[in-house]
Amino acid sequence: MSIKVEQLTKVYGNQKALNNVSFKVEKPEVVGFLGPNGAGKSTMMKILTTYLRATEGKAEVNGFDVSSSPKKVQQSVGYLPEHNPLYLDMYVREYLAFNAKLQKVKLSKVEDIIELTGLTPEAHKKIELLSKGYRQRVGLACALLHNPDVLILDEPTTGLDPNQLVEIRSLIKTIGKEKTVFLSTHIMQEVEAMCDRVIIINKGEIVADKKLKELREGKDQIVIVEFDYRVEDAFLKKLPKVKNIVNTHDFVYEITFASPKDMRSYVFDFAHDNGLKILNLQFKNESLEQLFKKLTA
């Protein structure tokens, strides 16, 4: 068990930030911790990474208790906090080498991590000169240096532009094939793009815990696709099992399919066969949106 939380409560003064929370996370799995602002997401992350102590209850990471074995937990976890703390006056490679020494990691590992996180073209620059996207990559690289089994990421895509979002999502999905990734967000599209499972928290309590696959089963499916120019609805209706087509704005279309099957591959093949270029392709899980609104209203 990568993460195990049992009846966890955290109280600040008279306010309960977390109230009797329990859940488990297996390996490898990418789990989205979803909730509105102030729901308790960051508090949970800080407890799991030993930055905060719970008022009541128990939490384990990789079999180590966060209260009685904090050093063991820290050694087995990679953590990217919401406000990524970086030494802006250091160079990327210098910063990672500095952290490698602190964590007693071989310096040769630094180059491997730079390549893995796509930092090679920026590794010679000072961190203060990097874009927000590359600063997030530096934070991820630092979290991965000691090869942890569990990655805990607090709002990892906040403030990124569309291109940076795609890159960071892809990186997290790749990492999630071998490690446990537990990431918090209040953006449902991020869960759709990266996660296998969603846990929804509201006012300090778990209100839903479901596999994304379960939310799609037996439902109509909406695929959001952006082309490089406008396409006629009649043309898109040649796709199999199309139920409805909406041109939401510019060259972006929401295509509803009367099928729970993943239809993105059909859209991709259709575009390729007809000489269309796809700029963006993703699910819009109507069930997830409705569930979130219902449980956090």
N, C-alpha and C positions, 0 to 999 in steps of 0.2 A: 504494500500500500504506500503510494507516494505521499499523500496528504490524508490525514484523518483528524477530523474535528468533532468533538463530542460535548454537547451542551455548553458551548462557550458563551460567556457573557462579559461585556466590557462596559463599565460605568464611568462616566466623567461627571463628577459632582452629583447632580440629581437627574442626569440624562443617561439613558441606556443607549449606547451606540450599537451594541450587539446584544441580542436577547435570546439566550438558549439556542445557539446555532449549532447544527450538526450536518456534516456531509463527508463524503470520501471521494478521493480522486485516484485513479489507477494510472499505470504507466504502460505504453506511451499514450497520452491523451492531451488534447488541447481543449481546455474548459474556459468558457467565457463567464466571468462573474459580472452579471449585468444588474444595473439598478440606477435610479435617479441620483442626482447629486445629494450628498448627505445621507445616503442609505446605509453606509457602514462598510463600503468596499475597501477604502484605504486603511481603515482601522483593522480589518481582518488581515490584510496584507502585512501590516506592520507587526501584528502578533505572530503570524506565521514565519516572519523573518527575524523574530526576537527583538525588534525595536521597541515593542510595547509588551507589557505583561497583561494577561487576561485577569479580570476580576474573579471569575469563576469558570469552571470547566477545564477541558483538556484539549491539547492539539499536538499532533505528531507530524514530523516531516521526515520521510525516509526512515521511519521507525524510531526517530529520536524525539524526545519530549522537548517542546520549545522552552519550557520553564526550567527543567532540571539538567538539560544538555544543550544549552544555547550554542556553544562552540561547535559541537557536532552538526547542529542544524545549519549554522553559518557556512560550514565547510561543504555541505551538500546542496546548498541552494545558491542560485544566481538570481540577483534582485535588481530590477530596474524601477526605481521609485517614480512617482508622478512628476516630480521636479528633479530632473536628471542632474545630479551634482557632479560637475566637471571642473577641473583646474584649467580655466580658459587660456592661461598664459603658457601652457605646456603644448608641445607638439603631440600629435596623435600617437605616433610610435613611442615617443618618450613617456607619455601618460600610461600607455598599456604596459610598457616595460616596468615602470614604477609600481604598478599594481601587481604585476607578475612577481616581483621581488617580495612585496608584502605578503602575497599568498603562497610564496615558496614554490612558484611554478617555473619550469624551465623557460628561459628567454626564447628558445626556438619556437615555443608555443605561440608567441606573439604574432609571428608572421603567418602562422596557420589561421589564427583567428582573424587577422586583418583580411586575408583572402576570403574566408568563409562569410564574413559580414560585408564584403564589397567595399572595403575601405582603402584598397590598394592605391587608387588615384589620388586620395586625400591624405595618405599616411604621413607625408612630409610637411603638412601644414599645421599651423597653430589651431587649436580647437576653437578659439574665438573667431576664426575666419570661416568656419564651417556653417553650412545651412542647418536648419532645425533637423532635417532628415538625417544628415550625416552625424549630427551630435547624438541623435537617438541610436545610430549604428555604433557609435563609440561606447555608449552606455551598454548596449547589448553585448558588444565585444568584451567589455570589462566583466559583465555578468557571466560570460561563457569561459573566461580564461582558465578557471580551475576545473573545467569539464563537469559541472554539477548535473545531477540527475533530475533536478527540479528547477524550472525557471518561473519566477514570480514577477509579473510585469504589470505595473500600475499605470493605466492609461497610456500604453506605449505609442499610440498614433495621434495623440493630441497635438493640434497645431501643424500637422503635416499637409503639404499640398497634394493634389491628386496623384501626381507621379510618385512622390515619396511614399504615399499610402500603399500603392501597388507594390513597391519594392519591399517595404517593411512587412506587409502582409505575407508576401512570398517567402521572405526569410523566416518568419515565425512558423509558417506551415512546414517548411523544410526541417526546422529544428524539432517541431512537434512529432516528426516521424520516429524519433529515437528517444526523446525526453518527454517528461511531463511539463506542460506549459499551462500555468494558471494565470489568466490575464483579466484585469478589471476594465470595464468600459461602460459608458451609458449610451453608446451608439450601436444600435442593433445591426447595422450593416457590417460592422466589424466582426460581430459574432458569426454572421452568415458567411463572411469571407474566410474566416480562419478556424472556426471552432467545430468540434465534434459534439459538444454538449453545452448546455446553458444552465447556469444556476442564477435565479433572479432573487435579489434581496431588496426588501423595502422596509424602511423604518427599523432596521436592525434585525429583521427576521427573514428566514428563507421562505419564499412564497411559491417557488417552483424549482424543479430540478429535472430536466428532460434532455434526452438526446435530440439533436436537430432532426435526425431521421424520423423520429416519432412524430414531430410536429408537421412533417410533410406528408406522412402516410395517409392515403385516402383523400387528399386534398387537391384542389386545383393548384397549379404551380405558376408562379409569375417569374419570368426571366427579364431582367433589365439589360438592354443591349444598346450601345452607342455606335453608330456607323460614322463614316467620314463624310457622308452627304445624305440628303433626305431620300427616303425610300417609300414608295407607295404602299398603303395598307394592303391593297389587293395582291401585291407581289409577295408580301410577307405571309399572306394567308395560304400560300402554297406549302408552308411548313406543316408537318403532321400534327393533328390534334389541337390546332389553334382554336381557342374559344373567343378571345377578344384581343384587340390591339389598340393601344393608346400612345399617341405621340405626345409625351409629357412636355418636352421643350427641345428646341433646336433639333438635333439628330438622334435624340434619345427616345427609345420605345420601351413600353412595358407590354410584353406579350404573355397573355394568359393561356396556359395549356391545360386541357382536360385530362391530366395525367400526373400521378405522383412521381413518375420516373424523371430522372435528371435529363432535361431537354437541352442543356447548354451545348452538348456535343453536336446535336442536330442543328442548332442555330449556327454553330461554328462551321460545320460542313456545308450548310446551305450558303453561307456567306462566301466561303472559299470557292464553291462551284459556280457562283454567280458573279465573281469578281468584286465582291464587297469587302471593305476593310473594317474590321471590328476594333474600336478604340477602347471599349469596356464591356465586360460581360459578367453578370452576377445574378444571384438569386434575390428575390424580394419575398421573404417568408411572411405572408399575410397572417398566418397563424401565430407567429412569434410576435408580430406587432400588436395583434389583438390581445394576446395573452399578457403582454407587457402593460398595455393600457389598462386592461381590466384589473391587474394585480397591483399596479402602482398609482392608480388614480387617486 
